Structure formats: C-alpha cells, structure tokens
Amino acid sequence: MPSPAAAAGTPLTDDQRCATEAFSAWLQAPGQAEPFLLSGYAGTGKTFLSMRFLALADAKGLCW
C-alpha cells in the first residue's frame, strides 16, 4: 500500500476529484456533528482516497 505522500501525487479521476473536494469542504466546516461518508463500488479507489484524506487531515494538524 503506498504512503499518503505517494497517494497525494497520483492523478485523480473526475469522481475522485469530486470526492476530494467534498472532503476538503467538510474539513473546513468544524463543529458539524455529521461524519464524512465515503462510499462506492469495489475497485473505485476508496482506500486510495482514504490515504489522500488522511494526508489532508494531517496537513491541518488534525491527526494525533
């Protein structure tokens, strides 16, 4: 499994780009009680995106 840093440099599909933008917007809205839900069919890149999302959260200092 590639590292989050490696995942950050990999090109995204249109759907993955849309999901990344939605996650970034979710990160910008602190205090909301709703979790971010990432769903999709097998092989669509959910694990890949989760590593990218972790890198975004870490860059904002949200990881411990």
C-alpha angles and dihedrals in degrees: 000000000000121000121256089252091056091047091053091064098048117103116252131223117238091260092048090049090051091050091049091051090049091050091048090051089049090053090052092057103072120187097033113136094213118101120224109252120203114190137164146128123296113284097021095115105263093141091045091051093046089060090050091048090050089054090051092049091046091051088056090051094248097127122085 
